[in-house]
Amino acid sequence: MNIDDAVLNFSPFSLILLSVVLGFIMFGIALDTSLQDFRAVLKAPRAIIIALLAQIILLPAVTFGLTLLLQVGPSIALGMILVACCPPGNVSQVLTYRARGNVALSVSMTAVTNVIYIFVLPLNLALWGGLHPTARAILEQVSLNPLQMLLEIVLVIGVPFALGLLIKQRWTSFASRVQPFVKWASLLALLAFIAFALIGNFAFFIAFIGVVLLAVFLHDAVALLLGFASARLGGLSLYDAKAVTFEVGIRNAGLGLGLVFAFFHGLGGMAVVAGWWGIWDIIAGLSLASFWGWRTRKAVPA
């Protein structure tokens, strides 16, 4: 079977459950976000502007070019574009800390960009996917309406995020107590969903994982390099550049995989790209963060 024709097997109930899990994840992120995080951006506007330009404009554009250069299949190309259009993953803060970078900047950037991406994601996907010579056929087949997708993302992701922010602002102590539970429960729920998806479609993933290995490896490396180069060319210090690197290079592939199931019916290449991206992204990011942390400790002993 061709990867562009393969469709993962999911029941309507599982897709409803996935929407609940995605909303729960954004609710947990909001409980760990305060209005102070948004105010902190005003103290470092250059860093956030560089990070936003690199994520929203440069990364999707470079990804578009990479899909043409590698001449990947339509579903793989659209999967790569979707991942590039996703918001940054919260693990970027953990990696920034391990790399001994500016964690406060990482937290504030992630808080701001997660809000912006609620509106930018569907529009960016429609733009770059619609421009792609082969992937645009998939968008036409599923009749993707960016405004409808925006509405659904606002309902599934935006509303829980806003509710979490409200609780954090009004009942801070309560939010602090429940946030660790919500964080780990939502993560475990997403991992469980992905695990069941892999088990139910294991033969499919094994058959096609080799097709996307090189594409994901290069795509992830380009994303990290783009974040670092943008920060350094923008005049940021290495301390801040580490945060921007992971903000741009670490994408929320778990959310991307959920969107593949919700809007593209578990389409083959898109699902494999997003699924493997979520694994390789952490491996590559952790390797880079550990190297940076080692270099920093060596240069400046504790």
Contacts in CASP RR format, 6 or more apart in sequence:
PFRMAT RR
TARGET T0000
AUTHOR 0000-0000-0000
METHOD contacts of the structure
MODEL  1
MNIDDAVLNFSPFSLILLSVVLGFIMFGIALDTSLQDFRAVLKAPRAIII
ALLAQIILLPAVTFGLTLLLQVGPSIALGMILVACCPPGNVSQVLTYRAR
GNVALSVSMTAVTNVIYIFVLPLNLALWGGLHPTARAILEQVSLNPLQML
LEIVLVIGVPFALGLLIKQRWTSFASRVQPFVKWASLLALLAFIAFALIG
NFAFFIAFIGVVLLAVFLHDAVALLLGFASARLGGLSLYDAKAVTFEVGI
RNAGLGLGLVFAFFHGLGGMAVVAGWWGIWDIIAGLSLASFWGWRTRKAV
PA
1 207 0 8 1.000
3 73 0 8 1.000
3 75 0 8 1.000
3 76 0 8 1.000
3 208 0 8 1.000
3 211 0 8 1.000
3 268 0 8 1.000
3 269 0 8 1.000
3 272 0 8 1.000
4 73 0 8 1.000
4 74 0 8 1.000
4 75 0 8 1.000
4 76 0 8 1.000
4 268 0 8 1.000
4 269 0 8 1.000
6 204 0 8 1.000
6 208 0 8 1.000
6 267 0 8 1.000
6 268 0 8 1.000
6 269 0 8 1.000
7 265 0 8 1.000
7 266 0 8 1.000
7 267 0 8 1.000
7 268 0 8 1.000
8 197 0 8 1.000
8 201 0 8 1.000
8 204 0 8 1.000
8 261 0 8 1.000
8 265 0 8 1.000
8 266 0 8 1.000
8 267 0 8 1.000
8 268 0 8 1.000
8 271 0 8 1.000
9 200 0 8 1.000
9 201 0 8 1.000
10 197 0 8 1.000
10 261 0 8 1.000
10 265 0 8 1.000
10 266 0 8 1.000
14 193 0 8 1.000
14 196 0 8 1.000
14 261 0 8 1.000
15 261 0 8 1.000
15 262 0 8 1.000
17 193 0 8 1.000
18 193 0 8 1.000
18 258 0 8 1.000
18 261 0 8 1.000
18 262 0 8 1.000
19 156 0 8 1.000
19 262 0 8 1.000
21 186 0 8 1.000
21 189 0 8 1.000
21 190 0 8 1.000
21 193 0 8 1.000
22 156 0 8 1.000
22 157 0 8 1.000
22 190 0 8 1.000
22 255 0 8 1.000
22 258 0 8 1.000
23 156 0 8 1.000
23 157 0 8 1.000
23 160 0 8 1.000
23 161 0 8 1.000
23 186 0 8 1.000
24 160 0 8 1.000
24 182 0 8 1.000
24 185 0 8 1.000
24 186 0 8 1.000
24 189 0 8 1.000
25 186 0 8 1.000
25 187 0 8 1.000
25 190 0 8 1.000
25 255 0 8 1.000
26 114 0 8 1.000
26 157 0 8 1.000
26 158 0 8 1.000
26 160 0 8 1.000
26 161 0 8 1.000
27 160 0 8 1.000
27 161 0 8 1.000
27 163 0 8 1.000
27 164 0 8 1.000
27 182 0 8 1.000
27 186 0 8 1.000
28 164 0 8 1.000
28 179 0 8 1.000
28 182 0 8 1.000
28 183 0 8 1.000
28 186 0 8 1.000
29 90 0 8 1.000
29 114 0 8 1.000
29 161 0 8 1.000
30 160 0 8 1.000
30 161 0 8 1.000
30 162 0 8 1.000
30 163 0 8 1.000
30 164 0 8 1.000
30 165 0 8 1.000
30 167 0 8 1.000
30 168 0 8 1.000
31 164 0 8 1.000
31 167 0 8 1.000
31 168 0 8 1.000
31 175 0 8 1.000
31 178 0 8 1.000
31 179 0 8 1.000
31 182 0 8 1.000
31 183 0 8 1.000
32 168 0 8 1.000
32 179 0 8 1.000
32 183 0 8 1.000
33 107 0 8 1.000
33 111 0 8 1.000
33 114 0 8 1.000
33 165 0 8 1.000
33 168 0 8 1.000
34 168 0 8 1.000
34 169 0 8 1.000
34 172 0 8 1.000
35 165 0 8 1.000
35 169 0 8 1.000
37 107 0 8 1.000
37 108 0 8 1.000
37 111 0 8 1.000
37 112 0 8 1.000
38 108 0 8 1.000
38 111 0 8 1.000
38 112 0 8 1.000
40 104 0 8 1.000
40 105 0 8 1.000
40 107 0 8 1.000
40 108 0 8 1.000
41 48 0 8 1.000
41 108 0 8 1.000
41 109 0 8 1.000
41 112 0 8 1.000
44 105 0 8 1.000
44 108 0 8 1.000
44 240 0 8 1.000
46 234 0 8 1.000
46 235 0 8 1.000
46 236 0 8 1.000
47 105 0 8 1.000
47 109 0 8 1.000
47 231 0 8 1.000
47 236 0 8 1.000
47 240 0 8 1.000
47 243 0 8 1.000
47 244 0 8 1.000
48 108 0 8 1.000
48 109 0 8 1.000
48 112 0 8 1.000
50 230 0 8 1.000
50 231 0 8 1.000
50 234 0 8 1.000
50 236 0 8 1.000
50 244 0 8 1.000
51 109 0 8 1.000
51 113 0 8 1.000
51 227 0 8 1.000
51 230 0 8 1.000
51 231 0 8 1.000
51 244 0 8 1.000
51 247 0 8 1.000
51 248 0 8 1.000
52 112 0 8 1.000
52 113 0 8 1.000
52 116 0 8 1.000
53 230 0 8 1.000
54 226 0 8 1.000
54 227 0 8 1.000
54 230 0 8 1.000
54 231 0 8 1.000
54 244 0 8 1.000
54 248 0 8 1.000
55 88 0 8 1.000
55 113 0 8 1.000
55 247 0 8 1.000
55 248 0 8 1.000
56 116 0 8 1.000
56 120 0 8 1.000
56 124 0 8 1.000
58 226 0 8 1.000
58 230 0 8 1.000
59 84 0 8 1.000
59 223 0 8 1.000
59 226 0 8 1.000
59 248 0 8 1.000
59 249 0 8 1.000
60 81 0 8 1.000
60 84 0 8 1.000
60 85 0 8 1.000
60 124 0 8 1.000
60 127 0 8 1.000
60 128 0 8 1.000
61 128 0 8 1.000
62 84 0 8 1.000
62 222 0 8 1.000
62 226 0 8 1.000
63 80 0 8 1.000
63 81 0 8 1.000
63 83 0 8 1.000
63 84 0 8 1.000
63 128 0 8 1.000
63 219 0 8 1.000
63 222 0 8 1.000
64 81 0 8 1.000
64 128 0 8 1.000
64 129 0 8 1.000
64 131 0 8 1.000
64 132 0 8 1.000
66 80 0 8 1.000
66 215 0 8 1.000
66 218 0 8 1.000
66 219 0 8 1.000
66 222 0 8 1.000
67 76 0 8 1.000
67 77 0 8 1.000
67 80 0 8 1.000
67 81 0 8 1.000
67 132 0 8 1.000
67 135 0 8 1.000
67 215 0 8 1.000
68 133 0 8 1.000
70 214 0 8 1.000
70 215 0 8 1.000
70 218 0 8 1.000
72 80 0 8 1.000
72 212 0 8 1.000
72 215 0 8 1.000
73 134 0 8 1.000
73 269 0 8 1.000
74 132 0 8 1.000
74 134 0 8 1.000
74 135 0 8 1.000
74 137 0 8 1.000
74 138 0 8 1.000
75 135 0 8 1.000
75 138 0 8 1.000
75 267 0 8 1.000
75 268 0 8 1.000
75 269 0 8 1.000
75 270 0 8 1.000
76 211 0 8 1.000
76 212 0 8 1.000
76 215 0 8 1.000
76 269 0 8 1.000
76 270 0 8 1.000
76 272 0 8 1.000
76 273 0 8 1.000
77 132 0 8 1.000
77 134 0 8 1.000
77 135 0 8 1.000
78 129 0 8 1.000
78 132 0 8 1.000
78 135 0 8 1.000
78 138 0 8 1.000
78 139 0 8 1.000
78 264 0 8 1.000
78 267 0 8 1.000
78 270 0 8 1.000
79 260 0 8 1.000
79 269 0 8 1.000
79 270 0 8 1.000
79 273 0 8 1.000
79 274 0 8 1.000
80 215 0 8 1.000
80 216 0 8 1.000
80 219 0 8 1.000
80 273 0 8 1.000
81 125 0 8 1.000
81 128 0 8 1.000
81 129 0 8 1.000
81 132 0 8 1.000
81 135 0 8 1.000
82 125 0 8 1.000
82 256 0 8 1.000
82 259 0 8 1.000
82 260 0 8 1.000
82 270 0 8 1.000
82 273 0 8 1.000
82 274 0 8 1.000
83 219 0 8 1.000
83 251 0 8 1.000
83 253 0 8 1.000
83 256 0 8 1.000
83 273 0 8 1.000
83 274 0 8 1.000
83 277 0 8 1.000
84 128 0 8 1.000
84 219 0 8 1.000
84 223 0 8 1.000
84 251 0 8 1.000
85 120 0 8 1.000
85 121 0 8 1.000
85 124 0 8 1.000
85 125 0 8 1.000
85 128 0 8 1.000
86 117 0 8 1.000
86 121 0 8 1.000
86 251 0 8 1.000
86 252 0 8 1.000
86 253 0 8 1.000
86 255 0 8 1.000
86 256 0 8 1.000
86 259 0 8 1.000
87 110 0 8 1.000
87 113 0 8 1.000
87 114 0 8 1.000
87 117 0 8 1.000
87 121 0 8 1.000
87 251 0 8 1.000
87 252 0 8 1.000
87 255 0 8 1.000
88 109 0 8 1.000
88 110 0 8 1.000
88 113 0 8 1.000
88 114 0 8 1.000
88 246 0 8 1.000
88 247 0 8 1.000
88 248 0 8 1.000
88 249 0 8 1.000
88 250 0 8 1.000
88 251 0 8 1.000
88 252 0 8 1.000
89 110 0 8 1.000
89 250 0 8 1.000
89 251 0 8 1.000
89 252 0 8 1.000
90 110 0 8 1.000
90 252 0 8 1.000
91 250 0 8 1.000
91 282 0 8 1.000
92 106 0 8 1.000
92 110 0 8 1.000
92 243 0 8 1.000
92 246 0 8 1.000
92 247 0 8 1.000
92 249 0 8 1.000
92 250 0 8 1.000
93 103 0 8 1.000
93 106 0 8 1.000
93 107 0 8 1.000
93 110 0 8 1.000
93 246 0 8 1.000
95 246 0 8 1.000
95 250 0 8 1.000
95 285 0 8 1.000
95 286 0 8 1.000
95 288 0 8 1.000
95 289 0 8 1.000
96 102 0 8 1.000
96 103 0 8 1.000
96 105 0 8 1.000
96 106 0 8 1.000
96 242 0 8 1.000
96 243 0 8 1.000
96 246 0 8 1.000
96 289 0 8 1.000
97 103 0 8 1.000
97 106 0 8 1.000
98 286 0 8 1.000
98 289 0 8 1.000
98 290 0 8 1.000
98 292 0 8 1.000
98 293 0 8 1.000
99 242 0 8 1.000
99 246 0 8 1.000
99 288 0 8 1.000
99 289 0 8 1.000
99 290 0 8 1.000
99 292 0 8 1.000
99 293 0 8 1.000
99 296 0 8 1.000
100 239 0 8 1.000
100 242 0 8 1.000
100 292 0 8 1.000
100 293 0 8 1.000
100 296 0 8 1.000
100 297 0 8 1.000
101 239 0 8 1.000
101 240 0 8 1.000
101 242 0 8 1.000
101 243 0 8 1.000
101 292 0 8 1.000
102 239 0 8 1.000
102 240 0 8 1.000
102 242 0 8 1.000
102 243 0 8 1.000
103 243 0 8 1.000
105 240 0 8 1.000
105 243 0 8 1.000
105 244 0 8 1.000
106 243 0 8 1.000
106 246 0 8 1.000
106 247 0 8 1.000
109 243 0 8 1.000
109 244 0 8 1.000
109 247 0 8 1.000
110 247 0 8 1.000
113 247 0 8 1.000
114 161 0 8 1.000
115 161 0 8 1.000
118 150 0 8 1.000
118 153 0 8 1.000
118 154 0 8 1.000
118 157 0 8 1.000
118 158 0 8 1.000
118 161 0 8 1.000
119 150 0 8 1.000
119 154 0 8 1.000
121 153 0 8 1.000
122 146 0 8 1.000
122 147 0 8 1.000
122 149 0 8 1.000
122 150 0 8 1.000
122 153 0 8 1.000
123 146 0 8 1.000
123 150 0 8 1.000
125 144 0 8 1.000
125 146 0 8 1.000
125 149 0 8 1.000
126 139 0 8 1.000
126 144 0 8 1.000
126 146 0 8 1.000
126 149 0 8 1.000
129 135 0 8 1.000
129 136 0 8 1.000
129 139 0 8 1.000
130 136 0 8 1.000
130 139 0 8 1.000
138 264 0 8 1.000
138 267 0 8 1.000
142 263 0 8 1.000
142 264 0 8 1.000
142 265 0 8 1.000
144 263 0 8 1.000
149 263 0 8 1.000
152 262 0 8 1.000
152 263 0 8 1.000
156 262 0 8 1.000
157 255 0 8 1.000
164 175 0 8 1.000
167 174 0 8 1.000
167 175 0 8 1.000
168 175 0 8 1.000
190 254 0 8 1.000
194 254 0 8 1.000
194 257 0 8 1.000
194 275 0 8 1.000
197 257 0 8 1.000
197 261 0 8 1.000
197 271 0 8 1.000
198 205 0 8 1.000
201 271 0 8 1.000
204 268 0 8 1.000
205 272 0 8 1.000
208 268 0 8 1.000
208 269 0 8 1.000
208 272 0 8 1.000
209 272 0 8 1.000
209 276 0 8 1.000
211 269 0 8 1.000
211 272 0 8 1.000
212 269 0 8 1.000
212 272 0 8 1.000
212 273 0 8 1.000
212 276 0 8 1.000
213 276 0 8 1.000
215 273 0 8 1.000
216 273 0 8 1.000
216 276 0 8 1.000
216 277 0 8 1.000
216 280 0 8 1.000
217 280 0 8 1.000
219 277 0 8 1.000
220 249 0 8 1.000
220 277 0 8 1.000
220 280 0 8 1.000
220 281 0 8 1.000
220 284 0 8 1.000
221 284 0 8 1.000
223 248 0 8 1.000
223 249 0 8 1.000
223 251 0 8 1.000
224 245 0 8 1.000
224 246 0 8 1.000
224 248 0 8 1.000
224 249 0 8 1.000
224 284 0 8 1.000
224 285 0 8 1.000
224 288 0 8 1.000
226 248 0 8 1.000
226 249 0 8 1.000
227 241 0 8 1.000
227 244 0 8 1.000
227 245 0 8 1.000
227 247 0 8 1.000
227 248 0 8 1.000
227 249 0 8 1.000
228 241 0 8 1.000
228 244 0 8 1.000
228 245 0 8 1.000
230 244 0 8 1.000
230 248 0 8 1.000
231 240 0 8 1.000
231 241 0 8 1.000
231 244 0 8 1.000
231 245 0 8 1.000
232 238 0 8 1.000
232 241 0 8 1.000
236 244 0 8 1.000
242 292 0 8 1.000
245 288 0 8 1.000
246 285 0 8 1.000
246 289 0 8 1.000
249 281 0 8 1.000
249 285 0 8 1.000
250 281 0 8 1.000
250 285 0 8 1.000
251 277 0 8 1.000
251 281 0 8 1.000
253 274 0 8 1.000
253 275 0 8 1.000
253 277 0 8 1.000
253 278 0 8 1.000
253 281 0 8 1.000
254 274 0 8 1.000
254 275 0 8 1.000
254 278 0 8 1.000
256 274 0 8 1.000
257 271 0 8 1.000
257 274 0 8 1.000
257 275 0 8 1.000
257 278 0 8 1.000
258 274 0 8 1.000
260 266 0 8 1.000
260 267 0 8 1.000
260 270 0 8 1.000
260 271 0 8 1.000
260 274 0 8 1.000
261 271 0 8 1.000
264 270 0 8 1.000
END
